[in-house]
Amino acid sequence: MQPHLKDRLVELRLCLEALPTDIPIPKESKYNFSNFSPDADWTTDIGEVGAVNRELEVRFGNRADGLKLVERGPEIEAVVDVFETWIEKYPGDIILEKWVDDTLEAARGLIVAAGKAVN
């Protein structure tokens, strides 16, 4: 994995852990990233990395106006592990890297909006 990407993943993990406390930690996560796997039918139809992208779209929702994080806690934090796993398997995949950037931007935005500094 490229060093700059590894640094962004470290920053993403820190930002997700530092999300403002007014964002809820749900009893049942809509994200459920600790139990992530691409859909088998999608994998057959569009390939494994395409299916990973599709599953991220399903879990995060529409990101046409920017990715919106609606919960905090261990399930959203686990997305970093998801990214690490699939980027290791598909190094250089620009779509997976875009997910990292979009998620990092969303987390930073929430922290800044809460009046905190992003380290």
Steps between C-alpha positions, in 0.01 A plus 500: 500500500630845410621703799270798430199269490607330822527846661147590384365176648669578833351850492159359408505264797591788733229724355232232528598441863475878560156557345286741705298345781175646369517244218327186631647159565207281397413166656469361148732657246388572147866466404592169665854516362626240747300251293594611150510286192404572141179349368566169322267578209659838445844339517398259224346776288751785534807350667619508856629859519184624325291313754698657785425844355132411466483375860660825621235693303223296661632552852597868473210606280496764231809716496405726209517805731787360703513203731300549820593315819193449716641297788819455695648210692665167427296415191599812304855478635520146357480646148873570528561126533277444196700752298831350612391148408376584152774751414758237590321259267455760222788748536469812290123468452392862463139433599602349835741789556218745421289334771784563748522865395122553511465337842794700637352823362162423660658422839718812491197711409302377799789564736557853366125574509502410868768765560784257554839493335591221262842369593 
